C-alpha cells in the first residue's frame, strides 16, 4: 500500500468543515448521536467521492470477530481427499459469510491464542487415519471454550468438548461387500497397509465381520508395504510415489501368480483409495475380468474403467457440515453435534439420468 | 467464545494494584515510558498466570497489517491443477510468515477494499485458460497501489501494474514434440477442445509450428466437444464428467476406426490434462502400443502406465513464486517482476535415483 494514498476520516472532516468525531458518527450505522439528515448525507457523499474505505480491522475489533475460521490441515492438498474436504469447507464457509484461513503445523497454543486474540472466530481440525486432535489442543479448547470442530478423528460416540464429523467406515465396508457378493465375488484379495491406524482397524474388523457372514467368500491378505516412514516420504516426493506404485504392482503380481486365480469371481479390495490405480493396472494387464474395489475413492474414474467400484466418502459434504457446525459452536448456548456420515457406492452409474438426458439434448441443438 | 472468559488488562491491573495504562505500557515491547523492571516483571508475571492473550486485531490495527494474503480462485480445488497451485501458495506464504485466505467470487471492489481496509495485505489472482484479471480489478489495483500478483493470465511481455507468473505453454509443446519425434511418432492425433481460449491458441500455434518443422509427422485434429457450457457443467457435476469422458471415448474410437492406424508410430496428444484418462483408456483397449501425451499432466501416474508422457506445468513452484512476489509487492519501492515458467517432460522417470536407492535400502533393513 502506498503510504498516504488512503483517505482518512480527517480528509472528510476538512472537506465537510466538521469535526473528525462528527464524521465518525455520520458514517457509523449504529450511532445513536442525533445528526441532521443533511449533515449525514453531505458527509457520506464526500466519503464516497474521495474513495474512503472504513478500516476493516477497526470494525472487526469493535465487533470482536474477524469472520475468519482457521482450518488446521497437516496434509498436502495435492492428495485429492484433502482437496475435496477443503473445497466443501470453502463453499460452506462462504455461504455463511465466513472466510477460510488455511493453517499449517504449529503449537496448539498458537492457534488457540489466535482465537482468544480475536484473529480467528474458530478452528476446524482435519484429521486422518493416523492423526487426531492432540491432547494439548483438546485441553486448551475445553479450557477456553474455543469454537472447534474435528473432522475424521474417530470421535463419534465419545464425549468431546466440541462438535465432530466422522465417516462410517464400517458401514462403507458392509455395503461394498454386499455389492461385491451381488456381482459374484468368491475370492477377496485385501490390500492392507502396514501402517496400523484407527480407521484401518475399523475397516479390517468390518471386512472380517462381512466375510464371517459370507462363508462362501474366501479372503487373502496382501500387505501393501506402506509403513509410517514410507508414507511420509510418499507425501513429500513424487519419486517415492512412483516407487511405491511399483512395489504394489509387484506384490499383487506375486500374490496372483502364486494362486492361479479365477478372475471372473475375484475382487482386489484396496483399503486405501491411493492404492487403486496401481492395483487396477496389474489387474487389467493380467485379466480384464478382475474386479477392483476401493474402501475410499481413487483417482481413476469409475464408469470409464470396467469392473471398478468405490465406497466413496462424502468428503465435500463433510466439509460443508463442518462449516455449518462451526457456526453453531460460535454461539455460546449451542450443544455440540456429532455426525457420522455413511460412504456411498460409486460404480460409475449416472446419478440423475433425467437431468443428464436433458443436458445432452440441449447440447445437440 | 464464552463471554467474560477472556482476562482483560483490567483484571491484571486490579491484581497488580496499578492502573490499566500502566499494565498496557508494561506489556508493550515498544513502549518508551519509563517503568521499573520490577513493576514490568510483576505485571508480566500476573499476565502469564491468569492467561492473558493480547488482542491480535488491536495489534494488527496498530501495525496496519493483517499478515494475510487473499487468494482469488473461481475454480474448484477438486481439479488437481488448482489444488497443486494452492498447495504451493500455502507452503510459500507459510515460509514468509503469512496466512492464506481462500476467497471466492465477489465484486472486484470488495477485495480491493479488504486490502485498503487492512484486512488483507495483498491479493493473488489465479487465472486459467479462459479467465484473466478483469479490467475493473486491474484498474482498482493500479489506482490504489494494491499489492497484487496474477498467475496464469497470459501477461508475460505486457506492461502490467503488478507482478505476474505465467507458464510457457509454447516451450512445453516444442519440448514434448521433440520427445515424441525421438520416440518415433509419425502421426499425431491432436485432441483439441472446442473452447477457444488464450492458452489454447498458444498451444495450437506451437503444435502447428512444431509440425511445420517436422514434415514427416502427420497431423489429425479430433475436437473434444467441450464448449464453455459443457465445461461449466463438468466443473459442477460428476454425472457430467462421466458423460464427457464417454463422449471423448467415442470420438477417439471413431477417428481411429476411420483411419486404420499404425499404433507403434501414433501419438494421441491431449491439449488438456483432464482428457488424458479417457483417451488413454481407449488407446489401451485398442492397442497398448499407442502413445498418449498431455500438454498438461492428467491424473494417471506416468511410469505406472506404459507409453504415457506429460508436459507437466510446474504448478506448486508457480504457487511458491507467487508467495515470494506478493511479499515484494507489499514493499512500496519494489519493481514488478514477470516470470515465465517452462513445463518439464514427465515420462515417469525417477528424478533423483540416488536418494531413491538410499531410501529403498533403508526400508529393507
Interface residues (C-beta under 8 A of the other chain):
Chain A: X1 X2 X3 X5 X6 X51 X53 X54 X55 X56 X57 X58 X59 X60 X61 X64 X66 X68 X76 X77 X78 X80 X83 X84 X86 X87 X90 X94 X99 X100 X101 X102 X103 X104 X113 X114 X115 X116 X117 X118 X119 X144 X145 X146 X147 X227 X229 X230 X233 X237 X238 X239 X240 X241 X242 X243 X245 X246 X249 X277 X278 X281 X284 X299 X300 X301 X303 X304 X305 X316 X330 X332 X348 X350 X351 X352 X355 X356 X359 X360 X363
Chain B: X1 X2 X3 X5 X6 X51 X53 X54 X55 X56 X57 X58 X59 X60 X61 X64 X66 X68 X76 X77 X78 X80 X83 X84 X86 X87 X90 X94 X99 X100 X101 X102 X103 X104 X113 X114 X115 X116 X117 X118 X119 X144 X145 X146 X147 X227 X229 X230 X233 X238 X239 X240 X241 X242 X243 X245 X246 X249 X277 X278 X281 X284 X299 X300 X301 X303 X304 X305 X316 X330 X332 X348 X350 X351 X352 X355 X356 X359 X360 X362 X363
